[in-house]
Amino acid sequence: MMNYIFILTGLFFLLILRVIKGPSVSDTMLAVEVMGNLAICILGLFALYKGYGFLMDVVLVIVLANFLVVVGFGKYLELKNGKDQKKV
C-alpha cells in the first residue's frame, strides 16, 4: 500500500509544476482541484495503512474545502465573464 502512496505523492509534485506553468487560470485551477483530490486519496490510504481513524475526519474537512474552492472558482469565472445578471 505504501507504493501507492509514493506514486500519488509523485503525481502531486507533478501537479505543482502544472500549477506554476499553467497557461490559463482554468488549467491552474483544475490542477489545484486534482491536487486536493490526490491529498484526499493520500491521507485516506495513509489512515487505512496505519489504522489512524482520526485522519478520516481530516479527509472529510479537505473534501468540504475542495468543494468550496470549486464553487468559489465557478462564481469567480461567472463574475469575470459578466454573466452575473439576475434574470427575473
PyMOL Python script that loads the backbone (N, CA, C, O; Angstrom):
from pymol import cmd

cmd.read_pdbstr("""\
ATOM      1  N   MET A   1       0.824  -1.195   0.000  1.00  0.00           N
ATOM      2  CA  MET A   1       0.000   0.000   0.000  1.00  0.00           C
ATOM      3  C   MET A   1       0.870   1.261   0.000  1.00  0.00           C
ATOM      4  O   MET A   1       0.475   2.294  -0.542  1.00  0.00           O
ATOM      5  N   MET A   2       2.040   1.170   0.604  1.00  0.00           N
ATOM      6  CA  MET A   2       2.921   2.339   0.626  1.00  0.00           C
ATOM      7  C   MET A   2       3.379   2.709  -0.785  1.00  0.00           C
ATOM      8  O   MET A   2       3.661   3.876  -1.058  1.00  0.00           O
ATOM      9  N   ASN A   3       3.454   1.725  -1.681  1.00  0.00           N
ATOM     10  CA  ASN A   3       3.829   2.030  -3.070  1.00  0.00           C
ATOM     11  C   ASN A   3       2.822   2.970  -3.704  1.00  0.00           C
ATOM     12  O   ASN A   3       3.199   3.891  -4.429  1.00  0.00           O
ATOM     13  N   TYR A   4       1.532   2.744  -3.435  1.00  0.00           N
ATOM     14  CA  TYR A   4       0.503   3.612  -3.979  1.00  0.00           C
ATOM     15  C   TYR A   4       0.610   5.023  -3.423  1.00  0.00           C
ATOM     16  O   TYR A   4       0.386   6.005  -4.131  1.00  0.00           O
ATOM     17  N   ILE A   5       0.951   5.106  -2.156  1.00  0.00           N
ATOM     18  CA  ILE A   5       1.109   6.431  -1.538  1.00  0.00           C
ATOM     19  C   ILE A   5       2.271   7.177  -2.190  1.00  0.00           C
ATOM     20  O   ILE A   5       2.170   8.377  -2.443  1.00  0.00           O
ATOM     21  N   PHE A   6       3.376   6.476  -2.464  1.00  0.00           N
ATOM     22  CA  PHE A   6       4.522   7.121  -3.113  1.00  0.00           C
ATOM     23  C   PHE A   6       4.192   7.549  -4.540  1.00  0.00           C
ATOM     24  O   PHE A   6       4.616   8.617  -4.980  1.00  0.00           O
ATOM     25  N   ILE A   7       3.444   6.730  -5.258  1.00  0.00           N
ATOM     26  CA  ILE A   7       3.058   7.084  -6.628  1.00  0.00           C
ATOM     27  C   ILE A   7       2.162   8.320  -6.622  1.00  0.00           C
ATOM     28  O   ILE A   7       2.358   9.234  -7.423  1.00  0.00           O
ATOM     29  N   LEU A   8       1.183   8.351  -5.724  1.00  0.00           N
ATOM     30  CA  LEU A   8       0.284   9.503  -5.651  1.00  0.00           C
ATOM     31  C   LEU A   8       1.030  10.759  -5.218  1.00  0.00           C
ATOM     32  O   LEU A   8       0.711  11.857  -5.674  1.00  0.00           O
ATOM     33  N   THR A   9       2.017  10.607  -4.344  1.00  0.00           N
ATOM     34  CA  THR A   9       2.812  11.761  -3.935  1.00  0.00           C
ATOM     35  C   THR A   9       3.632  12.297  -5.111  1.00  0.00           C
ATOM     36  O   THR A   9       3.767  13.511  -5.265  1.00  0.00           O
ATOM     37  N   GLY A  10       4.175  11.414  -5.931  1.00  0.00           N
ATOM     38  CA  GLY A  10       4.896  11.852  -7.132  1.00  0.00           C
ATOM     39  C   GLY A  10       3.988  12.599  -8.091  1.00  0.00           C
ATOM     40  O   GLY A  10       4.386  13.610  -8.670  1.00  0.00           O
ATOM     41  N   LEU A  11       2.769  12.106  -8.261  1.00  0.00           N
ATOM     42  CA  LEU A  11       1.808  12.810  -9.111  1.00  0.00           C
ATOM     43  C   LEU A  11       1.457  14.180  -8.532  1.00  0.00           C
ATOM     44  O   LEU A  11       1.243  15.140  -9.273  1.00  0.00           O
ATOM     45  N   PHE A  12       1.399  14.260  -7.210  1.00  0.00           N
ATOM     46  CA  PHE A  12       1.113  15.524  -6.548  1.00  0.00           C
ATOM     47  C   PHE A  12       2.176  16.566  -6.906  1.00  0.00           C
ATOM     48  O   PHE A  12       1.851  17.718  -7.192  1.00  0.00           O
ATOM     49  N   PHE A  13       3.446  16.153  -6.887  1.00  0.00           N
ATOM     50  CA  PHE A  13       4.521  17.090  -7.210  1.00  0.00           C
ATOM     51  C   PHE A  13       4.528  17.450  -8.693  1.00  0.00           C
ATOM     52  O   PHE A  13       4.914  18.564  -9.048  1.00  0.00           O
ATOM     53  N   LEU A  14       4.118  16.550  -9.550  1.00  0.00           N
ATOM     54  CA  LEU A  14       3.983  16.898 -10.970  1.00  0.00           C
ATOM     55  C   LEU A  14       2.873  17.920 -11.182  1.00  0.00           C
ATOM     56  O   LEU A  14       2.972  18.782 -12.055  1.00  0.00           O
ATOM     57  N   LEU A  15       1.818  17.820 -10.384  1.00  0.00           N
ATOM     58  CA  LEU A  15       0.740  18.800 -10.498  1.00  0.00           C
ATOM     59  C   LEU A  15       1.173  20.178 -10.005  1.00  0.00           C
ATOM     60  O   LEU A  15       0.643  21.190 -10.464  1.00  0.00           O
ATOM     61  N   ILE A  16       2.122  20.229  -9.083  1.00  0.00           N
ATOM     62  CA  ILE A  16       2.656  21.526  -8.655  1.00  0.00           C
ATOM     63  C   ILE A  16       3.297  22.238  -9.846  1.00  0.00           C
ATOM     64  O   ILE A  16       3.178  23.455  -9.987  1.00  0.00           O
ATOM     65  N   LEU A  17       3.971  21.476 -10.694  1.00  0.00           N
ATOM     66  CA  LEU A  17       4.543  22.077 -11.907  1.00  0.00           C
ATOM     67  C   LEU A  17       3.446  22.617 -12.822  1.00  0.00           C
ATOM     68  O   LEU A  17       3.622  23.665 -13.443  1.00  0.00           O
ATOM     69  N   ARG A  18       2.318  21.913 -12.911  1.00  0.00           N
ATOM     70  CA  ARG A  18       1.209  22.384 -13.740  1.00  0.00           C
ATOM     71  C   ARG A  18       0.614  23.665 -13.162  1.00  0.00           C
ATOM     72  O   ARG A  18       0.193  24.549 -13.909  1.00  0.00           O
ATOM     73  N   VAL A  19       0.580  23.765 -11.849  1.00  0.00           N
ATOM     74  CA  VAL A  19       0.068  24.991 -11.229  1.00  0.00           C
ATOM     75  C   VAL A  19       0.986  26.164 -11.547  1.00  0.00           C
ATOM     76  O   VAL A  19       0.515  27.266 -11.829  1.00  0.00           O
ATOM     77  N   ILE A  20       2.269  25.936 -11.503  1.00  0.00           N
ATOM     78  CA  ILE A  20       3.230  27.013 -11.762  1.00  0.00           C
ATOM     79  C   ILE A  20       3.236  27.405 -13.242  1.00  0.00           C
ATOM     80  O   ILE A  20       3.282  28.592 -13.564  1.00  0.00           O
ATOM     81  N   LYS A  21       3.191  26.421 -14.141  1.00  0.00           N
ATOM     82  CA  LYS A  21       3.323  26.694 -15.567  1.00  0.00           C
ATOM     83  C   LYS A  21       1.995  26.718 -16.315  1.00  0.00           C
ATOM     84  O   LYS A  21       1.987  26.797 -17.543  1.00  0.00           O
ATOM     85  N   GLY A  22       0.873  26.650 -15.603  1.00  0.00           N
ATOM     86  CA  GLY A  22      -0.432  26.595 -16.261  1.00  0.00           C
ATOM     87  C   GLY A  22      -0.642  27.760 -17.207  1.00  0.00           C
ATOM     88  O   GLY A  22      -0.474  28.913 -16.811  1.00  0.00           O
ATOM     89  N   PRO A  23      -1.009  27.478 -18.463  1.00  0.00           N
ATOM     90  CA  PRO A  23      -1.144  28.561 -19.429  1.00  0.00           C
ATOM     91  C   PRO A  23      -2.359  29.461 -19.163  1.00  0.00           C
ATOM     92  O   PRO A  23      -2.368  30.620 -19.576  1.00  0.00           O
ATOM     93  N   SER A  24      -3.368  28.943 -18.485  1.00  0.00           N
ATOM     94  CA  SER A  24      -4.542  29.774 -18.216  1.00  0.00           C
ATOM     95  C   SER A  24      -4.993  29.556 -16.783  1.00  0.00           C
ATOM     96  O   SER A  24      -4.523  28.651 -16.093  1.00  0.00           O
ATOM     97  N   VAL A  25      -5.910  30.401 -16.355  1.00  0.00           N
ATOM     98  CA  VAL A  25      -6.429  30.300 -14.996  1.00  0.00           C
ATOM     99  C   VAL A  25      -7.203  28.995 -14.819  1.00  0.00           C
ATOM    100  O   VAL A  25      -7.142  28.377 -13.757  1.00  0.00           O
ATOM    101  N   SER A  26      -7.917  28.583 -15.835  1.00  0.00           N
ATOM    102  CA  SER A  26      -8.692  27.342 -15.752  1.00  0.00           C
ATOM    103  C   SER A  26      -7.793  26.123 -15.590  1.00  0.00           C
ATOM    104  O   SER A  26      -8.102  25.225 -14.807  1.00  0.00           O
ATOM    105  N   ASP A  27      -6.683  26.083 -16.322  1.00  0.00           N
ATOM    106  CA  ASP A  27      -5.750  24.962 -16.186  1.00  0.00           C
ATOM    107  C   ASP A  27      -5.135  24.918 -14.794  1.00  0.00           C
ATOM    108  O   ASP A  27      -4.990  23.852 -14.196  1.00  0.00           O
ATOM    109  N   THR A  28      -4.781  26.080 -14.297  1.00  0.00           N
ATOM    110  CA  THR A  28      -4.211  26.150 -12.957  1.00  0.00           C
ATOM    111  C   THR A  28      -5.218  25.695 -11.910  1.00  0.00           C
ATOM    112  O   THR A  28      -4.873  24.957 -10.987  1.00  0.00           O
ATOM    113  N   MET A  29      -6.454  26.134 -12.054  1.00  0.00           N
ATOM    114  CA  MET A  29      -7.478  25.760 -11.082  1.00  0.00           C
ATOM    115  C   MET A  29      -7.800  24.279 -11.159  1.00  0.00           C
ATOM    116  O   MET A  29      -8.040  23.645 -10.131  1.00  0.00           O
ATOM    117  N   LEU A  30      -7.810  23.724 -12.341  1.00  0.00           N
ATOM    118  CA  LEU A  30      -8.039  22.289 -12.486  1.00  0.00           C
ATOM    119  C   LEU A  30      -6.929  21.503 -11.793  1.00  0.00           C
ATOM    120  O   LEU A  30      -7.201  20.500 -11.132  1.00  0.00           O
ATOM    121  N   ALA A  31      -5.691  21.948 -11.938  1.00  0.00           N
ATOM    122  CA  ALA A  31      -4.576  21.280 -11.266  1.00  0.00           C
ATOM    123  C   ALA A  31      -4.719  21.376  -9.753  1.00  0.00           C
ATOM    124  O   ALA A  31      -4.415  20.416  -9.045  1.00  0.00           O
ATOM    125  N   VAL A  32      -5.176  22.513  -9.246  1.00  0.00           N
ATOM    126  CA  VAL A  32      -5.365  22.664  -7.801  1.00  0.00           C
ATOM    127  C   VAL A  32      -6.470  21.731  -7.309  1.00  0.00           C
ATOM    128  O   VAL A  32      -6.350  21.147  -6.232  1.00  0.00           O
ATOM    129  N   GLU A  33      -7.537  21.588  -8.082  1.00  0.00           N
ATOM    130  CA  GLU A  33      -8.624  20.682  -7.703  1.00  0.00           C
ATOM    131  C   GLU A  33      -8.146  19.233  -7.671  1.00  0.00           C
ATOM    132  O   GLU A  33      -8.482  18.484  -6.754  1.00  0.00           O
ATOM    133  N   VAL A  34      -7.367  18.844  -8.668  1.00  0.00           N
ATOM    134  CA  VAL A  34      -6.847  17.478  -8.699  1.00  0.00           C
ATOM    135  C   VAL A  34      -5.865  17.263  -7.553  1.00  0.00           C
ATOM    136  O   VAL A  34      -5.806  16.171  -6.987  1.00  0.00           O
ATOM    137  N   MET A  35      -5.090  18.297  -7.202  1.00  0.00           N
ATOM    138  CA  MET A  35      -4.200  18.188  -6.051  1.00  0.00           C
ATOM    139  C   MET A  35      -4.988  17.957  -4.768  1.00  0.00           C
ATOM    140  O   MET A  35      -4.565  17.186  -3.907  1.00  0.00           O
ATOM    141  N   GLY A  36      -6.119  18.615  -4.640  1.00  0.00           N
ATOM    142  CA  GLY A  36      -6.967  18.388  -3.478  1.00  0.00           C
ATOM    143  C   GLY A  36      -7.476  16.962  -3.428  1.00  0.00           C
ATOM    144  O   GLY A  36      -7.501  16.339  -2.367  1.00  0.00           O
ATOM    145  N   ASN A  37      -7.883  16.442  -4.586  1.00  0.00           N
ATOM    146  CA  ASN A  37      -8.348  15.055  -4.637  1.00  0.00           C
ATOM    147  C   ASN A  37      -7.227  14.066  -4.332  1.00  0.00           C
ATOM    148  O   ASN A  37      -7.453  13.055  -3.666  1.00  0.00           O
ATOM    149  N   LEU A  38      -6.022  14.354  -4.814  1.00  0.00           N
ATOM    150  CA  LEU A  38      -4.893  13.487  -4.503  1.00  0.00           C
ATOM    151  C   LEU A  38      -4.546  13.541  -3.019  1.00  0.00           C
ATOM    152  O   LEU A  38      -4.185  12.523  -2.428  1.00  0.00           O
ATOM    153  N   ALA A  39      -4.652  14.718  -2.417  1.00  0.00           N
ATOM    154  CA  ALA A  39      -4.400  14.825  -0.980  1.00  0.00           C
ATOM    155  C   ALA A  39      -5.402  13.989  -0.194  1.00  0.00           C
ATOM    156  O   ALA A  39      -5.057  13.369   0.812  1.00  0.00           O
ATOM    157  N   ILE A  40      -6.629  13.981  -0.658  1.00  0.00           N
ATOM    158  CA  ILE A  40      -7.662  13.161  -0.022  1.00  0.00           C
ATOM    159  C   ILE A  40      -7.297  11.683  -0.136  1.00  0.00           C
ATOM    160  O   ILE A  40      -7.391  10.938   0.840  1.00  0.00           O
ATOM    161  N   CYS A  41      -6.887  11.267  -1.316  1.00  0.00           N
ATOM    162  CA  CYS A  41      -6.515   9.861  -1.524  1.00  0.00           C
ATOM    163  C   CYS A  41      -5.299   9.471  -0.694  1.00  0.00           C
ATOM    164  O   CYS A  41      -5.276   8.402  -0.084  1.00  0.00           O
ATOM    165  N   ILE A  42      -4.294  10.333  -0.669  1.00  0.00           N
ATOM    166  CA  ILE A  42      -3.076  10.032   0.080  1.00  0.00           C
ATOM    167  C   ILE A  42      -3.379   9.917   1.571  1.00  0.00           C
ATOM    168  O   ILE A  42      -2.942   8.963   2.215  1.00  0.00           O
ATOM    169  N   LEU A  43      -4.114  10.867   2.123  1.00  0.00           N
ATOM    170  CA  LEU A  43      -4.441  10.807   3.546  1.00  0.00           C
ATOM    171  C   LEU A  43      -5.335   9.621   3.872  1.00  0.00           C
ATOM    172  O   LEU A  43      -5.166   8.982   4.910  1.00  0.00           O
ATOM    173  N   GLY A  44      -6.286   9.323   2.991  1.00  0.00           N
ATOM    174  CA  GLY A  44      -7.154   8.173   3.217  1.00  0.00           C
ATOM    175  C   GLY A  44      -6.381   6.862   3.214  1.00  0.00           C
ATOM    176  O   GLY A  44      -6.599   6.013   4.079  1.00  0.00           O
ATOM    177  N   LEU A  45      -5.482   6.689   2.251  1.00  0.00           N
ATOM    178  CA  LEU A  45      -4.661   5.477   2.210  1.00  0.00           C
ATOM    179  C   LEU A  45      -3.740   5.382   3.416  1.00  0.00           C
ATOM    180  O   LEU A  45      -3.548   4.302   3.976  1.00  0.00           O
ATOM    181  N   PHE A  46      -3.171   6.512   3.814  1.00  0.00           N
ATOM    182  CA  PHE A  46      -2.284   6.513   4.977  1.00  0.00           C
ATOM    183  C   PHE A  46      -3.050   6.159   6.244  1.00  0.00           C
ATOM    184  O   PHE A  46      -2.550   5.422   7.094  1.00  0.00           O
ATOM    185  N   ALA A  47      -4.275   6.691   6.368  1.00  0.00           N
ATOM    186  CA  ALA A  47      -5.100   6.385   7.539  1.00  0.00           C
ATOM    187  C   ALA A  47      -5.445   4.903   7.587  1.00  0.00           C
ATOM    188  O   ALA A  47      -5.440   4.299   8.660  1.00  0.00           O
ATOM    189  N   LEU A  48      -5.746   4.310   6.429  1.00  0.00           N
ATOM    190  CA  LEU A  48      -6.034   2.879   6.396  1.00  0.00           C
ATOM    191  C   LEU A  48      -4.796   2.046   6.700  1.00  0.00           C
ATOM    192  O   LEU A  48      -4.871   1.034   7.398  1.00  0.00           O
ATOM    193  N   TYR A  49      -3.657   2.481   6.170  1.00  0.00           N
ATOM    194  CA  TYR A  49      -2.411   1.730   6.351  1.00  0.00           C
ATOM    195  C   TYR A  49      -1.972   1.725   7.811  1.00  0.00           C
ATOM    196  O   TYR A  49      -1.579   0.685   8.338  1.00  0.00           O
ATOM    197  N   LYS A  50      -2.036   2.873   8.462  1.00  0.00           N
ATOM    198  CA  LYS A  50      -1.576   2.982   9.845  1.00  0.00           C
ATOM    199  C   LYS A  50      -2.661   2.693  10.875  1.00  0.00           C
ATOM    200  O   LYS A  50      -2.363   2.479  12.050  1.00  0.00           O
ATOM    201  N   GLY A  51      -3.916   2.685  10.439  1.00  0.00           N
ATOM    202  CA  GLY A  51      -5.006   2.441  11.374  1.00  0.00           C
ATOM    203  C   GLY A  51      -5.391   3.664  12.187  1.00  0.00           C
ATOM    204  O   GLY A  51      -5.909   3.537  13.297  1.00  0.00           O
ATOM    205  N   TYR A  52      -5.141   4.852  11.641  1.00  0.00           N
ATOM    206  CA  TYR A  52      -5.483   6.101  12.324  1.00  0.00           C
ATOM    207  C   TYR A  52      -6.871   6.546  11.878  1.00  0.00           C
ATOM    208  O   TYR A  52      -7.034   7.093  10.787  1.00  0.00           O
ATOM    209  N   GLY A  53      -7.858   6.313  12.715  1.00  0.00           N
ATOM    210  CA  GLY A  53      -9.218   6.677  12.363  1.00  0.00           C
ATOM    211  C   GLY A  53      -9.475   8.169  12.368  1.00  0.00           C
ATOM    212  O   GLY A  53     -10.342   8.656  11.643  1.00  0.00           O
ATOM    213  N   PHE A  54      -8.714   8.908  13.194  1.00  0.00           N
ATOM    214  CA  PHE A  54      -8.942  10.348  13.297  1.00  0.00           C
ATOM    215  C   PHE A  54      -8.560  11.082  12.014  1.00  0.00           C
ATOM    216  O   PHE A  54      -9.035  12.192  11.776  1.00  0.00           O
ATOM    217  N   LEU A  55      -7.716  10.482  11.195  1.00  0.00           N
ATOM    218  CA  LEU A  55      -7.337  11.135   9.939  1.00  0.00           C
ATOM    219  C   LEU A  55      -8.494  11.166   8.942  1.00  0.00           C
ATOM    220  O   LEU A  55      -8.497  11.976   8.015  1.00  0.00           O
ATOM    221  N   MET A  56      -9.465  10.291   9.132  1.00  0.00           N
ATOM    222  CA  MET A  56     -10.625  10.315   8.238  1.00  0.00           C
ATOM    223  C   MET A  56     -11.438  11.589   8.452  1.00  0.00           C
ATOM    224  O   MET A  56     -12.092  12.067   7.525  1.00  0.00           O
ATOM    225  N   ASP A  57     -11.405  12.147   9.670  1.00  0.00           N
ATOM    226  CA  ASP A  57     -12.045  13.442   9.908  1.00  0.00           C
ATOM    227  C   ASP A  57     -11.328  14.546   9.129  1.00  0.00           C
ATOM    228  O   ASP A  57     -11.967  15.444   8.579  1.00  0.00           O
ATOM    229  N   VAL A  58     -10.014  14.471   9.087  1.00  0.00           N
ATOM    230  CA  VAL A  58      -9.232  15.447   8.322  1.00  0.00           C
ATOM    231  C   VAL A  58      -9.553  15.316   6.836  1.00  0.00           C
ATOM    232  O   VAL A  58      -9.665  16.320   6.133  1.00  0.00           O
ATOM    233  N   VAL A  59      -9.700  14.096   6.363  1.00  0.00           N
ATOM    234  CA  VAL A  59     -10.052  13.864   4.963  1.00  0.00           C
ATOM    235  C   VAL A  59     -11.400  14.493   4.652  1.00  0.00           C
ATOM    236  O   VAL A  59     -11.575  15.096   3.593  1.00  0.00           O
ATOM    237  N   LEU A  60     -12.351  14.358   5.563  1.00  0.00           N
ATOM    238  CA  LEU A  60     -13.677  14.938   5.355  1.00  0.00           C
ATOM    239  C   LEU A  60     -13.607  16.468   5.274  1.00  0.00           C
ATOM    240  O   LEU A  60     -14.298  17.074   4.456  1.00  0.00           O
ATOM    241  N   VAL A  61     -12.791  17.083   6.103  1.00  0.00           N
ATOM    242  CA  VAL A  61     -12.627  18.537   6.062  1.00  0.00           C
ATOM    243  C   VAL A  61     -12.000  18.970   4.739  1.00  0.00           C
ATOM    244  O   VAL A  61     -12.404  19.983   4.167  1.00  0.00           O
ATOM    245  N   ILE A  62     -11.024  18.219   4.251  1.00  0.00           N
ATOM    246  CA  ILE A  62     -10.392  18.551   2.973  1.00  0.00           C
ATOM    247  C   ILE A  62     -11.388  18.406   1.827  1.00  0.00           C
ATOM    248  O   ILE A  62     -11.376  19.204   0.890  1.00  0.00           O
ATOM    249  N   VAL A  63     -12.248  17.396   1.896  1.00  0.00           N
ATOM    250  CA  VAL A  63     -13.270  17.222   0.861  1.00  0.00           C
ATOM    251  C   VAL A  63     -14.197  18.430   0.830  1.00  0.00           C
ATOM    252  O   VAL A  63     -14.515  18.940  -0.244  1.00  0.00           O
ATOM    253  N   LEU A  64     -14.631  18.887   1.993  1.00  0.00           N
ATOM    254  CA  LEU A  64     -15.521  20.048   2.046  1.00  0.00           C
ATOM    255  C   LEU A  64     -14.820  21.314   1.554  1.00  0.00           C
ATOM    256  O   LEU A  64     -15.419  22.121   0.842  1.00  0.00           O
ATOM    257  N   ALA A  65     -13.563  21.487   1.931  1.00  0.00           N
ATOM    258  CA  ALA A  65     -12.815  22.659   1.476  1.00  0.00           C
ATOM    259  C   ALA A  65     -12.611  22.620  -0.034  1.00  0.00           C
ATOM    260  O   ALA A  65     -12.705  23.650  -0.701  1.00  0.00           O
ATOM    261  N   ASN A  66     -12.336  21.448  -0.570  1.00  0.00           N
ATOM    262  CA  ASN A  66     -12.156  21.303  -2.015  1.00  0.00           C
ATOM    263  C   ASN A  66     -13.449  21.653  -2.752  1.00  0.00           C
ATOM    264  O   ASN A  66     -13.408  22.295  -3.801  1.00  0.00           O
ATOM    265  N   PHE A  67     -14.588  21.239  -2.215  1.00  0.00           N
ATOM    266  CA  PHE A  67     -15.871  21.564  -2.827  1.00  0.00           C
ATOM    267  C   PHE A  67     -16.108  23.077  -2.820  1.00  0.00           C
ATOM    268  O   PHE A  67     -16.577  23.638  -3.810  1.00  0.00           O
ATOM    269  N   LEU A  68     -15.786  23.730  -1.711  1.00  0.00           N
ATOM    270  CA  LEU A  68     -15.975  25.180  -1.632  1.00  0.00           C
ATOM    271  C   LEU A  68     -15.065  25.920  -2.604  1.00  0.00           C
ATOM    272  O   LEU A  68     -15.452  26.949  -3.158  1.00  0.00           O
ATOM    273  N   VAL A  69     -13.868  25.406  -2.813  1.00  0.00           N
ATOM    274  CA  VAL A  69     -12.954  26.026  -3.777  1.00  0.00           C
ATOM    275  C   VAL A  69     -13.526  25.917  -5.189  1.00  0.00           C
ATOM    276  O   VAL A  69     -13.453  26.875  -5.959  1.00  0.00           O
ATOM    277  N   VAL A  70     -14.086  24.781  -5.532  1.00  0.00           N
ATOM    278  CA  VAL A  70     -14.669  24.588  -6.857  1.00  0.00           C
ATOM    279  C   VAL A  70     -15.840  25.545  -7.060  1.00  0.00           C
ATOM    280  O   VAL A  70     -15.949  26.175  -8.112  1.00  0.00           O
ATOM    281  N   VAL A  71     -16.711  25.656  -6.067  1.00  0.00           N
ATOM    282  CA  VAL A  71     -17.863  26.551  -6.176  1.00  0.00           C
ATOM    283  C   VAL A  71     -17.402  28.010  -6.267  1.00  0.00           C
ATOM    284  O   VAL A  71     -17.927  28.780  -7.071  1.00  0.00           O
ATOM    285  N   GLY A  72     -16.428  28.382  -5.449  1.00  0.00           N
ATOM    286  CA  GLY A  72     -15.912  29.747  -5.485  1.00  0.00           C
ATOM    287  C   GLY A  72     -15.255  30.089  -6.801  1.00  0.00           C
ATOM    288  O   GLY A  72     -15.405  31.205  -7.298  1.00  0.00           O
ATOM    289  N   PHE A  73     -14.529  29.144  -7.373  1.00  0.00           N
ATOM    290  CA  PHE A  73     -13.886  29.399  -8.659  1.00  0.00           C
ATOM    291  C   PHE A  73     -14.917  29.537  -9.766  1.00  0.00           C
ATOM    292  O   PHE A  73     -14.767  30.368 -10.662  1.00  0.00           O
ATOM    293  N   GLY A  74     -15.965  28.724  -9.705  1.00  0.00           N
ATOM    294  CA  GLY A  74     -17.042  28.862 -10.689  1.00  0.00           C
ATOM    295  C   GLY A  74     -17.707  30.221 -10.601  1.00  0.00           C
ATOM    296  O   GLY A  74     -18.024  30.823 -11.627  1.00  0.00           O
ATOM    297  N   LYS A  75     -17.922  30.709  -9.395  1.00  0.00           N
ATOM    298  CA  LYS A  75     -18.506  32.036  -9.208  1.00  0.00           C
ATOM    299  C   LYS A  75     -17.559  33.119  -9.719  1.00  0.00           C
ATOM    300  O   LYS A  75     -18.000  34.102 -10.315  1.00  0.00           O
ATOM    301  N   TYR A  76     -16.266  32.942  -9.489  1.00  0.00           N
ATOM    302  CA  TYR A  76     -15.281  33.903  -9.980  1.00  0.00           C
ATOM    303  C   TYR A  76     -15.305  33.984 -11.510  1.00  0.00           C
ATOM    304  O   TYR A  76     -15.297  35.074 -12.083  1.00  0.00           O
ATOM    305  N   LEU A  77     -15.333  32.822 -12.158  1.00  0.00           N
ATOM    306  CA  LEU A  77     -15.377  32.833 -13.619  1.00  0.00           C
ATOM    307  C   LEU A  77     -16.675  33.446 -14.133  1.00  0.00           C
ATOM    308  O   LEU A  77     -16.681  34.131 -15.156  1.00  0.00           O
ATOM    309  N   GLU A  78     -17.757  33.203 -13.432  1.00  0.00           N
ATOM    310  CA  GLU A  78     -19.044  33.779 -13.825  1.00  0.00           C
ATOM    311  C   GLU A  78     -19.003  35.304 -13.724  1.00  0.00           C
ATOM    312  O   GLU A  78     -19.489  35.998 -14.617  1.00  0.00           O
ATOM    313  N   LEU A  79     -18.433  35.820 -12.655  1.00  0.00           N
ATOM    314  CA  LEU A  79     -18.318  37.273 -12.492  1.00  0.00           C
ATOM    315  C   LEU A  79     -17.334  37.871 -13.495  1.00  0.00           C
ATOM    316  O   LEU A  79     -17.547  38.972 -14.001  1.00  0.00           O
ATOM    317  N   LYS A  80     -16.274  37.151 -13.774  1.00  0.00           N
ATOM    318  CA  LYS A  80     -15.257  37.644 -14.691  1.00  0.00           C
ATOM    319  C   LYS A  80     -15.818  37.769 -16.109  1.00  0.00           C
ATOM    320  O   LYS A  80     -15.473  38.705 -16.830  1.00  0.00           O
ATOM    321  N   ASN A  81     -16.658  36.856 -16.502  1.00  0.00           N
ATOM    322  CA  ASN A  81     -17.239  36.875 -17.840  1.00  0.00           C
ATOM    323  C   ASN A  81     -18.480  37.744 -17.951  1.00  0.00           C
ATOM    324  O   ASN A  81     -19.064  37.846 -19.030  1.00  0.00           O
ATOM    325  N   GLY A  82     -18.891  38.366 -16.867  1.00  0.00           N
ATOM    326  CA  GLY A  82     -20.029  39.265 -16.888  1.00  0.00           C
ATOM    327  C   GLY A  82     -21.359  38.570 -16.991  1.00  0.00           C
ATOM    328  O   GLY A  82     -22.303  39.142 -17.537  1.00  0.00           O
ATOM    329  N   LYS A  83     -21.470  37.384 -16.499  1.00  0.00           N
ATOM    330  CA  LYS A  83     -22.725  36.641 -16.578  1.00  0.00           C
ATOM    331  C   LYS A  83     -23.459  36.635 -15.244  1.00  0.00           C
ATOM    332  O   LYS A  83     -24.202  35.700 -14.943  1.00  0.00           O
ATOM    333  N   ASP A  84     -23.254  37.669 -14.453  1.00  0.00           N
ATOM    334  CA  ASP A  84     -23.892  37.716 -13.146  1.00  0.00           C
ATOM    335  C   ASP A  84     -25.171  38.563 -13.184  1.00  0.00           C
ATOM    336  O   ASP A  84     -25.549  39.156 -12.174  1.00  0.00           O
ATOM    337  N   GLN A  85     -25.819  38.621 -14.313  1.00  0.00           N
ATOM    338  CA  GLN A  85     -27.041  39.386 -14.416  1.00  0.00           C
ATOM    339  C   GLN A  85     -28.202  38.513 -13.956  1.00  0.00           C
ATOM    340  O   GLN A  85     -28.389  37.394 -14.435  1.00  0.00           O
ATOM    341  N   LYS A  86     -28.966  39.041 -13.030  1.00  0.00           N
ATOM    342  CA  LYS A  86     -30.085  38.269 -12.478  1.00  0.00           C
ATOM    343  C   LYS A  86     -31.257  38.327 -13.443  1.00  0.00           C
ATOM    344  O   LYS A  86     -31.644  39.397 -13.912  1.00  0.00           O
ATOM    345  N   LYS A  87     -31.807  37.175 -13.727  1.00  0.00           N
ATOM    346  CA  LYS A  87     -32.979  37.072 -14.593  1.00  0.00           C
ATOM    347  C   LYS A  87     -34.215  36.995 -13.720  1.00  0.00           C
ATOM    348  O   LYS A  87     -34.301  36.170 -12.810  1.00  0.00           O
ATOM    349  N   VAL A  88     -35.164  37.857 -14.006  1.00  0.00           N
ATOM    350  CA  VAL A  88     -36.388  37.883 -13.213  1.00  0.00           C
ATOM    351  C   VAL A  88     -37.541  37.326 -14.015  1.00  0.00           C
ATOM    352  O   VAL A  88     -38.665  37.263 -13.517  1.00  0.00           O
TER     353      VAL A  88
END
""", "prot")
cmd.dss("prot")
cmd.show_as("cartoon", "prot")
cmd.util.cbc("prot")
cmd.orient("prot")
